[in-house]
Amino acid sequence: MIRRLVGVLALLLVAGSALAAIEVREFSDPVLERRYVDLTASMRCPLCENQAIDDSSAPIAADMRQRVFELLHQGQSDGEIVNHMVERFGEYILYNPRLENRTYLLWGIPVALVVLAALVLSLIVRSRRQASHRALSREERARLEALIDEEKSP
């Protein structure tokens, strides 16, 4: 009897916490609602690391969603909202960092690696082509003819 009561209470606590995480936002314009969904999906929760703020149940993510909601209703553009959130929470919240002086290396390394791999591959192909077209020396030719003669006369 006590086990059932404890089980029911635990179930109610879990269900209650799940219901508490659901936020209802009213939008009069479907375009505004779509922008809200896109913006909250494109920002990372600072507490949850690789979880978008639209999926996170962390209090800071709820604050961020509320701020995005308010800024949208104030008529700010998506860029202005993203800039505001970056100023407030840092560049970390962006899944795709901006191309700035401090991120050139981050964006440049993949490009440099692809160029380097293409260069190495072309050098390998070139050296193999040259090696296959090289003429035999006199010693190599004499040895090859001796092997062919051995094969012909069993």
One Martini backbone bead per residue (centre of mass of N, CA, C, O) as a GRO file, in nm:
protein
  154
    1MET     BB    1   0.058   0.063  -0.022
    2ILE     BB    2   0.304   0.252   0.010
    3ARG     BB    3   0.428   0.200  -0.266
    4ARG     BB    4   0.194   0.315  -0.429
    5LEU     BB    5   0.197   0.598  -0.311
    6VAL     BB    6   0.487   0.665  -0.394
    7GLY     BB    7   0.445   0.614  -0.697
    8VAL     BB    8   0.224   0.828  -0.742
    9LEU     BB    9   0.386   1.072  -0.641
   10ALA     BB   10   0.617   1.047  -0.846
   11LEU     BB   11   0.438   1.073  -1.095
   12LEU     BB   12   0.325   1.357  -1.025
   13LEU     BB   13   0.598   1.503  -1.023
   14VAL     BB   14   0.677   1.444  -1.314
   15ALA     BB   15   0.421   1.558  -1.450
   16GLY     BB   16   0.444   1.844  -1.326
   17SER     BB   17   0.723   1.917  -1.449
   18ALA     BB   18   0.635   1.886  -1.745
   19LEU     BB   19   0.409   2.105  -1.736
   20ALA     BB   20   0.594   2.346  -1.643
   21ALA     BB   21   0.768   2.357  -1.925
   22ILE     BB   22   0.523   2.467  -2.062
   23GLU     BB   23   0.481   2.710  -2.315
   24VAL     BB   24   0.260   2.981  -2.390
   25ARG     BB   25   0.230   3.147  -2.702
   26GLU     BB   26   0.097   3.439  -2.838
   27PHE     BB   27  -0.002   3.476  -3.186
   28SER     BB   28  -0.130   3.682  -3.447
   29ASP     BB   29   0.122   3.599  -3.629
   30PRO     BB   30   0.265   3.350  -3.818
   31VAL     BB   31   0.535   3.489  -3.883
   32LEU     BB   32   0.616   3.548  -3.591
   33GLU     BB   33   0.613   3.253  -3.501
   34ARG     BB   34   0.830   3.153  -3.700
   35ARG     BB   35   1.054   3.337  -3.598
   36TYR     BB   36   1.057   3.227  -3.312
   37VAL     BB   37   1.127   2.936  -3.383
   38ASP     BB   38   1.390   2.997  -3.537
   39LEU     BB   39   1.541   3.152  -3.313
   40THR     BB   40   1.524   2.932  -3.083
   41ALA     BB   41   1.671   2.711  -3.268
   42SER     BB   42   1.949   2.900  -3.316
   43MET     BB   43   1.992   2.884  -3.002
   44ARG     BB   44   2.202   2.835  -2.735
   45CYS     BB   45   2.236   2.701  -2.435
   46PRO     BB   46   2.453   2.789  -2.179
   47LEU     BB   47   2.392   2.533  -1.991
   48CYS     BB   48   2.334   2.281  -2.211
   49GLU     BB   49   2.501   2.361  -2.466
   50ASN     BB   50   2.370   2.146  -2.724
   51GLN     BB   51   2.097   2.315  -2.670
   52ALA     BB   52   1.827   2.452  -2.752
   53ILE     BB   53   1.605   2.683  -2.624
   54ASP     BB   54   1.343   2.526  -2.723
   55ASP     BB   55   1.437   2.247  -2.551
   56SER     BB   56   1.491   2.380  -2.290
   57SER     BB   57   1.449   2.376  -1.913
   58ALA     BB   58   1.609   2.605  -1.843
   59PRO     BB   59   1.588   2.913  -1.703
   60ILE     BB   60   1.761   3.066  -1.916
   61ALA     BB   61   1.595   2.971  -2.161
   62ALA     BB   62   1.332   3.102  -2.072
   63ASP     BB   63   1.445   3.390  -2.075
   64MET     BB   64   1.524   3.391  -2.372
   65ARG     BB   65   1.244   3.339  -2.489
   66GLN     BB   66   1.112   3.588  -2.365
   67ARG     BB   67   1.297   3.796  -2.503
   68VAL     BB   68   1.228   3.721  -2.793
   69PHE     BB   69   0.928   3.777  -2.768
   70GLU     BB   70   0.953   4.078  -2.694
   71LEU     BB   71   1.122   4.172  -2.941
   72LEU     BB   72   0.917   4.094  -3.154
   73HIS     BB   73   0.686   4.285  -3.033
   74GLN     BB   74   0.879   4.547  -3.085
   75GLY     BB   75   0.995   4.505  -3.399
   76GLN     BB   76   1.238   4.341  -3.433
   77SER     BB   77   1.481   4.204  -3.588
   78ASP     BB   78   1.665   3.927  -3.617
   79GLY     BB   79   1.942   4.068  -3.598
   80GLU     BB   80   1.880   4.232  -3.341
   81ILE     BB   81   1.822   3.992  -3.160
   82VAL     BB   82   2.089   3.846  -3.190
   83ASN     BB   83   2.266   4.082  -3.092
   84HIS     BB   84   2.139   4.103  -2.813
   85MET     BB   85   2.203   3.810  -2.722
   86VAL     BB   86   2.510   3.829  -2.759
   87GLU     BB   87   2.556   4.062  -2.561
   88ARG     BB   88   2.431   3.904  -2.313
   89PHE     BB   89   2.560   3.581  -2.371
   90GLY     BB   90   2.725   3.551  -2.621
   91GLU     BB   91   2.867   3.375  -2.888
   92TYR     BB   92   2.792   3.082  -2.794
   93ILE     BB   93   2.478   3.078  -2.886
   94LEU     BB   94   2.598   3.023  -3.159
   95TYR     BB   95   2.625   2.777  -3.393
   96ASN     BB   96   2.723   3.006  -3.604
   97PRO     BB   97   2.981   3.175  -3.633
   98ARG     BB   98   3.110   3.460  -3.705
   99LEU     BB   99   3.281   3.657  -3.943
  100GLU     BB  100   3.582   3.739  -3.791
  101ASN     BB  101   3.885   3.801  -3.677
  102ARG     BB  102   3.858   3.562  -3.451
  103THR     BB  103   3.726   3.344  -3.690
  104TYR     BB  104   3.915   3.282  -3.930
  105LEU     BB  105   4.047   3.022  -3.831
  106LEU     BB  106   3.790   2.854  -3.801
  107TRP     BB  107   3.713   2.891  -4.113
  108GLY     BB  108   4.007   2.828  -4.249
  109ILE     BB  109   4.095   2.537  -4.182
  110PRO     BB  110   3.914   2.368  -4.371
  111VAL     BB  111   4.014   2.500  -4.631
  112ALA     BB  112   4.315   2.439  -4.594
  113LEU     BB  113   4.284   2.127  -4.582
  114VAL     BB  114   4.168   2.091  -4.865
  115VAL     BB  115   4.402   2.217  -5.020
  116LEU     BB  116   4.624   2.033  -4.906
  117ALA     BB  117   4.501   1.763  -5.002
  118ALA     BB  118   4.502   1.834  -5.305
  119LEU     BB  119   4.806   1.876  -5.327
  120VAL     BB  120   4.901   1.598  -5.232
  121LEU     BB  121   4.743   1.433  -5.439
  122SER     BB  122   4.874   1.559  -5.693
  123LEU     BB  123   5.165   1.472  -5.621
  124ILE     BB  124   5.116   1.169  -5.616
  125VAL     BB  125   5.007   1.135  -5.903
  126ARG     BB  126   5.250   1.259  -6.049
  127SER     BB  127   5.472   1.062  -5.943
  128ARG     BB  128   5.338   0.802  -6.059
  129ARG     BB  129   5.341   0.882  -6.355
  130GLN     BB  130   5.649   0.921  -6.379
  131ALA     BB  131   5.727   0.632  -6.287
  132SER     BB  132   5.571   0.479  -6.523
  133HIS     BB  133   5.748   0.647  -6.765
  134ARG     BB  134   6.007   0.526  -6.705
  135ALA     BB  135   6.294   0.413  -6.811
  136LEU     BB  136   6.501   0.161  -6.853
  137SER     BB  137   6.776   0.039  -6.764
  138ARG     BB  138   7.027  -0.165  -6.861
  139GLU     BB  139   7.007  -0.359  -6.620
  140GLU     BB  140   6.697  -0.397  -6.626
  141ARG     BB  141   6.680  -0.499  -6.916
  142ALA     BB  142   6.866  -0.745  -6.885
  143ARG     BB  143   6.705  -0.884  -6.660
  144LEU     BB  144   6.438  -0.906  -6.817
  145GLU     BB  145   6.550  -1.077  -7.051
  146ALA     BB  146   6.642  -1.311  -6.872
  147LEU     BB  147   6.361  -1.383  -6.762
  148ILE     BB  148   6.230  -1.437  -7.036
  149ASP     BB  149   6.426  -1.663  -7.127
  150GLU     BB  150   6.362  -1.853  -6.892
  151GLU     BB  151   6.058  -1.882  -6.958
  152LYS     BB  152   6.095  -2.001  -7.255
  153SER     BB  153   6.318  -2.212  -7.128
  154PRO     BB  154   6.230  -2.516  -6.966
   0.00000   0.00000   0.00000
